[in-house]
Amino acid sequence: MNPHIAYLAVVAWANGGTLRGANLGGADLGGADLADANLGGAYLRGANLADANLWGADLRGANLGGADLGGADLACAYLGGADLGGADLAGAKYGDDTLAAWVTSADRGDHEFRLLRLKDGSHKVIAGCRWMTIDAYRSHVAKEYPDTYKARRTIAILDYFEAVIAP
């Protein structure tokens, strides 16, 4: 993609526009400030988003396949339905954590849960804006909505995630 088009898209967003559904495949958006941007359904396949500020961005349904997200700030970014296949997450940030890779995901119906491997080899789960270890998520479920259908579905997802990362 022409870098000038990518620049104009960022300027349009910064001036109150939206990037929802935008075709930014291959765009160089490295270092762009896209905090809280509406990028839902955007085509960002192969885009350079290294070091971009995507804090709180709506990436619902966005195609991020093959995108470079190294060093990007993804804290509170909504990733439901986003295609992360082949995306480079190495070095991306989520709060105080540094990511290494997306592992797998599962859908509970009201939230998509994603399992991510951190740079230190540990794993965390993201669902909506919740970001915690599998054990912490189990504790959250037990405290907030025990003995419910929602709890059973969530525990099944967490069991699946543990099976995926089991040695």
C-alpha positions as CSV (number, residue, x, y, z in Angstrom):
1,M,0.0,0.0,0.0
2,N,1.1,3.5,-0.7
3,P,2.4,5.0,2.6
4,H,0.7,8.3,1.7
5,I,-2.7,6.6,1.7
6,A,-1.9,5.1,5.1
7,Y,-0.8,8.6,6.4
8,L,-4.1,10.1,5.1
9,A,-6.1,7.4,6.8
10,V,-4.4,8.1,10.1
11,V,-5.0,11.8,9.7
12,A,-8.6,11.2,8.9
13,W,-9.0,9.1,12.0
14,A,-7.3,11.7,14.2
15,N,-9.7,14.3,13.0
16,G,-12.8,12.4,14.1
17,G,-13.1,9.9,11.3
18,T,-13.1,6.1,11.4
19,L,-11.0,3.4,9.9
20,R,-13.7,0.8,10.3
21,G,-13.5,-1.5,7.3
22,A,-10.6,0.4,5.8
23,N,-8.3,-1.4,3.4
24,L,-4.9,-0.8,4.9
25,G,-3.3,-4.1,3.7
26,G,0.5,-3.7,3.7
27,A,0.3,-0.1,5.1
28,D,3.2,1.3,7.0
29,L,1.6,2.4,10.3
30,G,4.6,1.8,12.4
31,G,4.5,4.0,15.5
32,A,1.1,5.4,14.6
33,D,-1.1,6.6,17.5
34,L,-4.3,4.7,17.0
35,A,-5.5,4.6,20.6
36,D,-9.2,4.0,20.8
37,A,-9.4,3.8,17.0
38,N,-12.3,2.1,15.3
39,L,-10.5,-0.5,13.1
40,G,-13.4,-3.0,13.2
41,G,-13.4,-5.1,10.1
42,A,-10.3,-3.3,8.7
43,Y,-8.1,-5.2,6.2
44,L,-4.6,-4.9,7.8
45,R,-3.0,-8.0,6.4
46,G,0.7,-7.6,6.2
47,A,0.6,-4.1,7.6
48,N,3.4,-2.7,9.7
49,L,2.0,-1.8,13.1
50,A,5.3,-2.1,14.9
51,D,5.4,0.2,17.9
52,A,1.9,1.5,17.1
53,N,-0.3,2.6,20.0
54,L,-3.4,0.5,19.7
55,W,-4.5,0.9,23.3
56,G,-8.3,0.4,23.5
57,A,-8.6,0.1,19.7
58,D,-11.6,-1.8,18.3
59,L,-10.0,-4.5,16.1
60,R,-13.1,-6.6,16.1
61,G,-13.1,-8.7,12.9
62,A,-10.0,-7.0,11.6
63,N,-7.7,-9.1,9.3
64,L,-4.3,-8.8,10.9
65,G,-2.9,-11.9,9.2
66,G,0.8,-11.5,8.7
67,A,0.9,-8.0,10.3
68,D,3.9,-6.9,12.3
69,L,2.7,-5.9,15.7
70,G,6.1,-6.0,17.4
71,G,6.3,-3.4,20.1
72,A,2.7,-2.4,19.6
73,D,0.6,-1.5,22.7
74,L,-2.4,-3.7,22.6
75,A,-3.7,-3.0,26.2
76,C,-7.5,-3.1,26.2
77,A,-7.7,-3.6,22.4
78,Y,-10.8,-5.5,21.5
79,L,-9.7,-8.4,19.4
80,G,-12.9,-10.4,19.1
81,G,-13.1,-12.2,15.7
82,A,-9.8,-10.6,14.6
83,D,-7.7,-12.8,12.3
84,L,-4.2,-13.1,13.9
85,G,-3.0,-15.9,11.7
86,G,0.7,-15.4,11.0
87,A,0.7,-12.0,12.8
88,D,4.0,-11.2,14.5
89,L,3.2,-10.4,18.1
90,A,6.8,-10.8,19.4
91,G,7.5,-7.8,21.6
92,A,4.0,-6.4,21.5
93,K,2.9,-5.1,24.9
94,Y,-0.2,-5.7,26.9
95,G,0.0,-3.7,30.1
96,D,3.3,-4.7,31.8
97,D,3.6,-7.9,29.8
98,T,5.6,-8.5,26.6
99,L,4.0,-10.9,24.2
100,A,5.6,-13.7,22.2
101,A,2.8,-15.2,20.2
102,W,-0.9,-15.9,19.9
103,V,-1.5,-19.6,20.7
104,T,-5.3,-20.3,20.2
105,S,-8.7,-19.0,20.8
106,A,-12.2,-20.1,21.8
107,D,-15.6,-18.5,21.7
108,R,-18.0,-18.5,24.6
109,G,-20.7,-16.8,22.7
110,D,-20.5,-13.4,24.4
111,H,-16.7,-13.2,24.4
112,E,-13.9,-14.6,22.4
113,F,-11.1,-15.9,24.7
114,R,-7.5,-15.8,23.4
115,L,-4.5,-17.6,24.8
116,L,-1.2,-15.8,24.3
117,R,2.3,-16.8,25.2
118,L,4.4,-14.2,26.9
119,K,8.1,-13.6,26.2
120,D,9.0,-15.3,29.5
121,G,7.2,-18.5,28.3
122,S,4.2,-18.2,30.6
123,H,0.6,-17.8,29.2
124,K,-2.2,-15.4,29.8
125,V,-5.8,-15.2,28.6
126,I,-7.5,-12.2,27.1
127,A,-11.3,-11.9,27.0
128,G,-12.7,-8.4,26.4
129,C,-10.5,-6.2,28.6
130,R,-9.7,-9.0,31.1
131,W,-6.1,-10.1,31.0
132,M,-5.0,-12.8,33.4
133,T,-3.4,-16.2,33.9
134,I,-5.6,-19.3,33.6
135,D,-5.5,-19.8,37.3
136,A,-6.5,-16.2,38.0
137,Y,-9.4,-16.6,35.5
138,R,-10.6,-19.7,37.3
139,S,-10.6,-17.7,40.6
140,H,-12.5,-14.9,38.9
141,V,-15.2,-17.3,37.6
142,A,-15.5,-18.9,41.1
143,K,-16.0,-15.6,42.7
144,E,-18.1,-13.7,40.1
145,Y,-20.4,-16.3,38.6
146,P,-20.1,-19.7,40.2
147,D,-22.3,-22.7,39.3
148,T,-23.7,-21.0,36.2
149,Y,-23.8,-22.0,32.5
150,K,-21.4,-19.1,31.9
151,A,-19.0,-20.6,34.5
152,R,-19.2,-24.1,32.9
153,R,-18.5,-22.7,29.4
154,T,-15.6,-20.6,30.7
155,I,-14.1,-23.5,32.7
156,A,-14.3,-25.7,29.6
157,I,-12.4,-23.0,27.6
158,L,-9.7,-22.8,30.3
159,D,-9.4,-26.6,30.4
160,Y,-8.9,-26.5,26.6
161,F,-6.2,-23.9,26.9
162,E,-4.4,-25.9,29.5
163,A,-4.6,-29.0,27.3
164,V,-3.1,-27.0,24.4
165,I,-0.1,-25.8,26.4
166,A,0.5,-29.1,28.3
167,P,3.9,-30.6,27.8
